[in-house]
Amino acid sequence: MEPVTTRCTRCATCPDCTSPSLPVWQREFPGYPRGDMPSIPPGWTDTSWHNDTSPSFQVATGPMGEPVQIWIDHPDRTQREVPGIARFLLTRRSHDDDMEEVHAGEDWTIALEIASRERLACAFARGLMQELTPAQWRAMRLGNRINADFVCASHDHCDANMVMLAAWESERAPMLTPAQRAAGIGEDIEHANGAWTIAKAHYLTASDEGERFDIWRMSGVHVASLIGAGCELGCEPGTDISSGAARDSPGRIYSCGFIEAHGERWIVTIGNDSRTFDHLVDAEAHLWRGHAALEST
């Protein structure tokens, strides 16, 4: 009689536990029951790491590169590494990776709704950042320091309602039923208003660190200076890059790295690591986090 074998669910070295086809959280936490992980929405990034207390997912990213993460612990309280910790913990991280608790609870439906609002808030804030010039963005965030809670200075520079609508259609609408999507943002106004409140308080009002970022963003070094610093930059065919008119402008160069254009996308190089972004604002945010982290060390 052939021996009976069972699939390993505990170790971190055998092929069953380290297969690249497994989600990151399963490889990092092989002892976590697979059936106990709730369905993860599309667009979330698996950031699980075995040295953490539980699997985690990056829900969204703020305009300064601030990650919003959710930590999903064991449903059995006795299996949680930290006694008394909630199963679902939603956090925002600052530029130096300090964590602020957004929500802690046991109900996945509630955690999912709050995480969805955070994602919409980030999409709205980043949409405004793309819509406004760096000077307008800075003026808006400084103005919001003194504005009432229900007033945002973004309306001094653009129709922020249309920016929110675009963010809602890209981030929120796909999560709804066809009937809810057809009804539009008006039927989902409580969710949208909740996201607006989050964005105004945490992303559209200048903190001390945000003010430093906005000044840094306005003082970018452009193509000619990047060439002078020895950066190898590409350009559109037929463009004389020495004239400073190439598509690599604007750029940013600091001790930690630099940004350069690559077609319609942007490449950020920090040390030996290069990452590509669809939008300049996201490239700037990534470079800023590297710059701020280097400062803190």
Backbone hydrogen bonds, N-H to C=O, Kabsch-Sander energy under -0.5 kcal/mol:
donor,donor_aa,acceptor,acceptor_aa,energy
17,C,14,C,-1.2
18,T,14,C,-1.5
19,S,15,P,-1.0
22,L,19,S,-1.9
26,Q,23,P,-0.6
27,R,23,P,-1.7
28,E,24,V,-2.7
29,F,25,W,-2.1
32,Y,29,F,-2.0
36,D,33,P,-1.5
37,M,34,R,-1.1
44,W,41,P,-1.3
45,T,58,Q,-2.3
47,T,45,T,-0.7
47,T,56,S,-1.6
48,S,56,S,-0.7
52,D,49,W,-2.3
57,F,70,I,-2.2
58,Q,45,T,-3.4
59,V,57,F,-0.7
59,V,68,V,-2.9
60,A,68,V,-1.3
62,G,66,E,-2.7
65,G,62,G,-2.0
68,V,60,A,-2.6
69,Q,67,P,-0.6
69,Q,91,T,-2.3
70,I,57,F,-2.6
71,W,89,L,-2.8
72,I,55,P,-2.5
73,D,71,W,-0.6
73,D,87,R,-2.9
77,R,75,P,-0.8
79,Q,76,D,-2.1
80,R,77,R,-1.3
85,I,82,V,-1.8
88,F,105,G,-2.6
89,L,71,W,-2.1
89,L,87,R,-0.6
90,L,103,H,-3.0
91,T,69,Q,-3.0
92,R,100,E,-2.3
93,R,67,P,-1.8
94,S,98,D,-2.4
97,D,94,S,-1.8
100,E,92,R,-3.0
102,V,90,L,-3.5
103,H,90,L,-1.5
105,G,88,F,-2.0
108,W,106,E,-0.6
111,A,107,D,-2.3
112,L,108,W,-2.8
113,E,109,T,-1.8
114,I,110,I,-2.3
115,A,111,A,-2.6
116,S,112,L,-2.2
117,R,113,E,-1.8
118,E,114,I,-2.1
119,R,115,A,-2.3
120,L,116,S,-2.3
121,A,117,R,-2.6
122,C,118,E,-2.3
123,A,119,R,-2.3
124,F,120,L,-2.6
125,A,121,A,-2.5
126,R,122,C,-2.8
127,G,123,A,-2.1
128,L,124,F,-2.2
129,M,125,A,-2.0
130,Q,126,R,-1.6
131,E,127,G,-1.7
132,L,128,L,-2.6
137,W,133,T,-2.9
138,R,134,P,-2.1
139,A,135,A,-2.4
140,M,136,Q,-2.7
141,R,137,W,-2.3
142,L,138,R,-2.2
143,G,139,A,-2.5
144,N,140,M,-2.1
145,R,142,L,-1.2
146,I,143,G,-1.4
147,N,143,G,-0.8
151,V,148,A,-1.9
155,H,152,C,-1.4
156,D,153,A,-1.8
157,H,154,S,-1.9
158,C,154,S,-1.7
160,A,158,C,-1.3
162,M,159,D,-1.0
163,V,159,D,-1.1
164,M,160,A,-2.5
165,L,161,N,-2.3
166,A,162,M,-2.2
167,A,163,V,-2.2
168,W,164,M,-2.9
169,E,165,L,-2.5
170,S,166,A,-1.6
171,E,167,A,-2.6
172,R,167,A,-0.5
172,R,168,W,-1.5
173,A,168,W,-2.7
175,M,172,R,-2.0
176,L,173,A,-1.8
181,R,177,T,-2.7
182,A,178,P,-2.4
183,A,179,A,-1.7
184,G,180,Q,-1.0
184,G,181,R,-0.6
187,E,184,G,-1.1
188,D,185,I,-1.2
189,I,186,G,-0.8
192,A,188,D,-2.2
193,N,189,I,-3.1
194,G,190,E,-2.0
195,A,191,H,-2.2
196,W,192,A,-2.4
197,T,193,N,-2.3
198,I,194,G,-1.8
199,A,195,A,-2.7
200,K,196,W,-2.8
201,A,197,T,-2.0
202,H,198,I,-2.6
203,Y,199,A,-2.5
204,L,199,A,-2.5
206,A,141,R,-2.0
211,E,207,S,-2.5
212,R,208,D,-1.6
213,F,209,E,-2.2
214,D,210,G,-2.5
215,I,211,E,-2.0
216,W,212,R,-2.4
217,R,213,F,-2.6
218,M,214,D,-1.3
219,S,215,I,-0.6
219,S,216,W,-1.0
220,G,217,R,-0.7
225,S,222,H,-0.7
226,L,222,H,-2.1
227,I,223,V,-2.6
228,G,224,A,-2.0
229,A,225,S,-1.5
230,G,227,I,-1.9
231,C,226,L,-2.2
233,L,231,C,-0.8
239,T,236,E,-2.3
241,I,239,T,-1.0
243,S,240,D,-1.7
244,G,241,I,-1.7
245,A,240,D,-0.7
249,S,246,A,-1.3
254,Y,257,G,-2.6
257,G,254,Y,-1.1
258,F,269,T,-1.8
259,I,252,R,-1.4
260,E,267,I,-2.2
262,H,265,R,-3.1
265,R,262,H,-2.1
266,W,277,F,-2.7
267,I,260,E,-3.3
268,V,275,R,-3.1
269,T,258,F,-2.6
269,T,267,I,-0.5
270,I,268,V,-0.5
270,I,273,D,-2.9
271,G,256,C,-0.7
273,D,270,I,-2.2
275,R,268,V,-2.4
277,F,266,W,-2.8
283,A,279,H,-1.8
284,E,280,L,-3.0
285,A,281,V,-2.1
286,H,282,D,-2.2
287,L,283,A,-2.3
288,W,284,E,-2.6
289,R,285,A,-2.2
290,G,286,H,-1.7
291,H,287,L,-2.6
292,A,288,W,-3.5
293,A,289,R,-2.3
294,L,290,G,-2.0
295,E,291,H,-1.8
296,S,292,A,-2.0
297,T,293,A,-0.8
297,T,294,L,-0.6
